[in-house]
Amino acid sequence: MQLTSDRLDAHLARGLQRIYTVHGDEPLLLQEATDAIRAAGRAAGYTERQVFVVSGAHFDWSGVLGAAQEMSLFADRQIIEIRIPSGKPGKDGGEALQRYAQLVSEDVLTIVHLPRLDRQQLQSAWFTALDGAGVSVALQPVDRGALPQWLARRLAAQGQQVAPGEAGEQTLAFFADRVEGHLLAAHQELQKLALLHPPGELSYEQVEAAVLNVARYDVTKLVEAVMMGHVPRLLRVLDGLQAEGEATVMVLWHLSDTIGALRRLRRAIDAGRPMPVAFNEARVWGPRQRQFERVLPLFDEAALARLLVAASHCDGIVKGLKQPDWPLDPWLALRRLALLLVQPMAEARLAAAAAQRGARGRGAARRLAPLALSAH
């Protein structure tokens, strides 16, 4: 049985399973999920706890298998936690986990801690055995688009909220910009707001004064900002990557890979390939497919060829070469390349926003027309 973290509390309220396999890289969500399972276990009478940390290929699994079947001397029930920081139990560990899933006593509540797993790990025999014997909880990261609502729900849980309408949206957007990529720090900032202000509505000024800039960025956030056509966020991510000491060659690789994938996809579509075939040829998989499908109509072959030339110039600058009409500083060159790439998406974003404002204006005019007629 598979659950997402937001459904875990409702599940625990209905009763406990024998094994909970919790996997993901976000420390806050991992902590909250395991705390919730432990609390439900204690309430159900699981009063003792053993922790096994699997470190290296030579870990002795016999202690884990023995603990799964033994009864406590002081209590009828116990919690066993198996932590596998690498996410790779190895051949012996995989076999031991399959046996564990078969042998574990009804008087034992098991929590297996794992990092984010790839598709191969999720389809492995040991993970399938654990999932089949209990519940697996996927701790999905909160992306930038979902972060404002995540913050709003957390504020509501502590009796606070922002102003309704556009003012509140701006407050949540500001908050999200300050804590993006760092949910544990976001949680701490939320707790700070609960200490500084009573329950009720928070103003933009109160949030701005209280919330520190603790955002953390990785290079994938840069590509996400490009695909969204969000120039201010793109520049924030670039500044953050530079401040955090990210390698310029890594930033360039992600931008160049995006341009290359767009060109391969453009050529495949222009050659008459069906979209699924084109995605395979362009080596674009998973959630990226929706992003690429949305922005591909904004680029033709000539535009993508120019972007590849720009990426080549940027590559030379990163390696210490000079390029005519390009800045000497690698980060300034990367900024220029990113802005060239994001320009079509940004223009489409602005056009969509203008169209939406126009539609609202026409709707308001239609609503006011009967009033204007009645006035005459």
C-alpha positions in Angstrom: 0.0 0.0 0.0 1.4 3.4 -1.0 0.7 6.7 0.6 1.8 10.3 0.3 2.8 12.2 3.4 -0.3 14.3 3.5 -2.5 11.2 3.8 -0.5 9.6 6.6 -2.3 11.1 9.6 -5.7 10.0 8.2 -4.4 6.5 7.7 -2.9 6.3 11.2 -6.2 7.4 12.7 -7.8 4.3 11.2 -5.2 1.9 12.6 -1.6 0.6 12.3 0.0 -1.7 9.8 3.0 -3.8 10.7 5.6 -2.1 8.5 6.0 1.5 7.4 8.6 2.1 4.7 9.3 5.9 4.6 11.4 7.2 1.7 12.4 10.7 0.6 15.2 13.3 1.0 13.3 16.1 2.8 14.4 16.1 6.4 11.4 17.9 7.8 8.9 15.5 6.1 10.9 12.5 7.2 11.0 13.7 10.8 7.2 14.5 10.8 6.2 11.2 9.2 8.3 9.1 11.6 7.2 11.1 14.6 3.6 10.5 13.7 4.1 6.8 13.3 6.0 6.5 16.6 3.3 8.5 18.4 0.5 6.2 17.0 2.6 3.2 18.0 3.0 4.4 21.5 -0.7 5.1 21.8 -1.3 1.5 20.6 1.0 0.1 23.3 4.3 -0.2 21.4 6.4 1.1 24.3 10.0 -0.2 23.6 12.2 0.8 20.7 15.2 -0.6 18.9 17.1 1.2 16.1 19.4 -0.5 13.6 21.5 1.6 11.2 22.7 -0.3 8.1 26.2 1.0 7.5 28.1 -0.7 4.7 27.8 -4.0 2.8 29.0 -6.1 5.8 26.1 -5.2 8.1 25.0 -8.2 10.3 21.3 -8.7 9.5 20.9 -11.5 12.0 20.2 -9.1 14.9 17.4 -7.4 12.9 15.8 -10.8 12.0 16.1 -11.9 15.6 14.5 -8.8 16.9 11.6 -9.1 14.5 10.5 -12.3 16.3 11.4 -11.9 19.9 9.1 -10.7 22.6 10.1 -7.9 25.0 10.8 -8.8 28.6 9.0 -5.7 29.9 6.3 -5.0 27.3 4.3 -6.9 24.8 5.0 -4.7 21.9 8.1 -2.8 20.5 9.0 -0.4 17.7 11.9 -1.5 15.4 13.5 1.2 13.2 15.8 0.1 10.3 17.7 3.0 8.8 19.4 2.5 5.5 21.0 5.9 4.6 22.4 4.8 1.3 19.0 3.3 0.1 21.0 0.2 -1.0 20.8 -2.8 1.4 22.9 -4.9 -1.0 22.2 -8.5 -2.0 22.3 -9.9 1.5 20.3 -7.0 2.9 17.7 -7.3 0.2 17.2 -11.0 1.0 17.1 -10.2 4.7 14.4 -7.6 4.2 12.3 -10.0 2.2 12.6 -12.6 5.1 11.9 -9.8 7.6 8.6 -8.9 5.9 7.5 -12.5 6.1 8.7 -13.2 9.7 8.0 -10.0 11.6 5.7 -10.5 14.6 2.3 -8.8 15.0 3.7 -7.4 18.2 6.4 -5.4 16.4 5.9 -2.1 14.6 8.6 -1.5 12.0 9.7 1.8 10.5 12.2 1.5 7.6 14.0 4.8 6.8 15.2 5.3 3.2 16.4 8.3 1.1 14.7 9.1 -2.2 14.6 5.9 -4.4 14.9 5.6 -8.1 12.6 3.5 -10.3 14.8 0.4 -10.1 14.9 0.5 -6.3 11.1 1.0 -6.2 10.7 -2.1 -8.3 13.2 -4.2 -6.4 12.1 -7.4 -4.7 13.0 -6.2 -1.2 11.0 -2.9 -1.6 8.0 -4.8 -3.0 8.1 -7.2 -0.1 8.1 -4.4 2.5 5.4 -2.5 0.7 3.3 -5.6 0.4 3.6 -6.4 4.1 2.6 -2.8 5.2 2.6 0.7 3.9 5.2 2.8 2.0 5.1 6.5 2.5 6.6 8.6 -0.3 7.9 12.0 0.9 7.6 14.1 -2.2 9.4 17.4 -2.2 7.3 20.6 -2.2 8.1 22.4 -5.5 8.0 26.2 -5.8 4.5 26.2 -7.4 3.0 24.3 -4.5 5.0 26.1 -1.7 2.6 29.1 -1.1 -0.3 26.8 -0.4 1.9 24.5 1.7 2.8 27.6 3.8 -0.9 28.6 4.0 -1.9 25.2 5.3 0.9 25.3 7.9 -0.2 28.8 9.0 -3.8 27.7 9.3 -2.7 24.8 11.5 -1.3 27.3 14.0 -4.3 29.6 13.8 -2.9 32.2 11.4 -3.6 33.3 7.9 -2.7 36.0 5.4 -5.1 38.6 4.0 -7.5 37.3 1.4 -7.1 38.0 -2.3 -4.1 39.4 -4.1 -2.5 40.9 -1.0 -2.4 37.5 0.6 -1.0 35.9 -2.5 1.8 38.4 -2.6 2.6 37.7 1.1 2.7 34.0 0.5 4.8 34.5 -2.7 7.3 36.6 -0.7 7.4 33.9 2.0 8.0 31.1 -0.5 10.8 33.0 -2.2 12.6 33.3 1.2 12.4 29.6 2.1 12.4 27.8 -1.2 14.3 24.5 -1.2 14.6 24.5 2.6 11.5 23.1 4.3 13.1 22.7 7.7 14.0 26.3 7.8 10.5 27.2 6.5 9.1 25.2 9.4 11.3 27.2 11.8 10.1 30.5 10.3 6.5 29.4 10.7 7.1 28.7 14.3 8.7 32.1 14.7 5.6 33.8 13.3 3.5 31.8 15.8 5.7 33.1 18.7 5.8 36.7 17.5 2.1 37.2 16.6 -1.2 36.0 18.0 -3.6 33.9 16.0 -5.3 35.8 13.3 -4.4 37.6 10.1 -0.7 38.4 9.3 0.2 41.4 7.2 2.8 41.5 4.5 4.9 43.8 6.7 4.8 41.3 9.6 5.9 38.4 7.4 8.6 40.5 5.8 10.0 41.7 9.1 10.1 38.2 10.6 11.1 35.8 7.8 14.8 35.4 7.0 16.1 34.6 3.6 17.0 31.0 4.0 16.2 29.7 0.5 18.5 27.1 -1.0 18.7 26.3 -4.7 20.0 23.5 -6.8 20.6 23.6 -10.5 17.4 21.9 -11.3 15.5 24.9 -9.9 17.2 27.0 -12.5 15.8 24.9 -15.4 12.4 24.9 -13.6 12.4 28.8 -13.5 13.4 28.9 -17.2 10.5 26.6 -18.2 8.1 28.7 -16.2 9.3 31.9 -17.9 9.7 33.5 -14.5 12.6 35.9 -15.0 12.9 37.3 -11.4 13.0 33.8 -10.0 15.6 32.8 -12.6 17.8 35.6 -11.5 17.3 34.8 -7.8 18.3 31.2 -8.4 21.4 32.2 -10.4 22.5 34.6 -7.6 21.8 31.9 -5.0 23.9 29.3 -6.9 26.8 31.7 -7.2 26.6 32.6 -3.5 26.5 28.9 -2.5 29.6 28.2 -4.6 28.0 26.0 -7.3 30.4 25.1 -10.1 29.8 27.2 -13.3 30.4 24.1 -15.4 27.5 22.4 -13.7 25.1 25.3 -14.3 26.2 25.5 -18.0 25.7 21.8 -18.4 22.0 22.0 -17.3 21.3 25.0 -19.5 23.0 23.4 -22.5 21.3 20.1 -21.9 17.9 21.9 -21.9 18.7 23.6 -25.2 20.0 20.3 -26.7 16.9 18.4 -25.6 14.6 21.1 -27.1 16.5 20.9 -30.4 16.3 17.1 -30.6 12.6 17.3 -29.8 12.0 20.0 -32.4 13.8 18.0 -35.1 11.9 14.8 -34.2 8.5 16.6 -34.3 9.4 18.4 -37.6 10.3 15.0 -39.0 6.8 13.7 -38.3 7.5 11.6 -35.2 4.7 11.0 -32.8 5.2 12.8 -29.5 6.1 9.7 -27.4 8.7 8.7 -30.0 10.0 12.2 -30.1 10.4 12.3 -26.3 12.4 9.0 -26.4 14.6 10.3 -29.2 15.2 13.6 -27.3 15.9 11.7 -24.1 13.2 13.6 -22.2 11.4 11.5 -19.6 9.0 11.8 -16.6 7.7 15.2 -15.4 10.0 17.0 -17.9 7.8 15.9 -20.8 4.9 18.2 -19.8 7.3 21.1 -19.5 8.9 20.5 -22.8 5.6 19.9 -24.6 4.3 23.3 -23.3 7.3 25.4 -24.4 8.4 23.6 -27.6 6.0 25.6 -29.9 7.8 28.8 -28.8 11.0 27.6 -30.6 11.9 27.0 -34.2 15.0 25.3 -35.5 16.8 28.6 -36.2 16.2 30.0 -32.7 17.5 26.8 -31.1 20.6 26.8 -33.4 21.3 30.4 -32.2 21.0 29.2 -28.5 23.5 26.4 -29.1 26.0 28.9 -30.5 25.4 31.0 -27.4 26.0 28.0 -25.2 29.2 27.3 -27.1 30.4 30.9 -26.4 29.5 30.5 -22.8 31.4 27.2 -22.6 34.6 29.0 -23.8 34.2 31.7 -21.2 33.8 29.2 -18.4 37.0 27.6 -19.6 38.8 31.0 -19.5 38.5 32.0 -23.2 37.4 35.4 -24.5 34.4 35.7 -26.8 33.5 38.8 -28.8 30.6 40.8 -27.4 30.3 38.5 -24.4 31.2 39.3 -20.7 34.5 38.0 -19.4 33.0 36.9 -16.1 31.5 33.3 -16.3 28.5 34.1 -14.1 27.6 37.1 -16.2 27.9 34.9 -19.3 25.7 32.3 -17.7 23.1 35.0 -16.8 23.1 36.1 -20.4 22.6 32.6 -21.8 19.8 31.9 -19.3 18.0 35.1 -20.2 18.3 34.3 -23.9 16.8 30.9 -23.2 14.0 32.1 -21.0 12.9 35.0 -23.3 10.3 33.1 -25.3 8.7 31.6 -22.2 8.7 35.0 -20.4 7.0 36.7 -23.4 4.4 34.0 -23.5 3.9 34.3 -19.7 3.4 38.1 -20.1 1.0 37.6 -23.0 -1.1 35.1 -21.1 -1.3 37.5 -18.1 -2.4 40.4 -20.3 -5.0 38.2 -21.9 -6.3 37.2 -18.5 -6.5 40.8 -17.4 -8.3 41.7 -20.6 -10.8 38.8 -20.1 -11.5 40.1 -16.5 -12.0 43.6 -17.9 -14.4 42.4 -20.6 -16.3 40.4 -17.9 -16.6 43.5 -15.7 -17.8 45.5 -18.7 -20.5 42.9 -19.4 -21.6 43.0 -15.8 -21.8 46.8 -15.8 -23.6 47.2 -19.1 -27.1 46.5 -17.8 -26.5 49.0 -15.0 -25.4 51.6 -17.6 -28.5 51.0 -19.7 -30.8 51.2 -16.7 -29.2 54.5 -15.8 -30.4 56.0 -19.1 
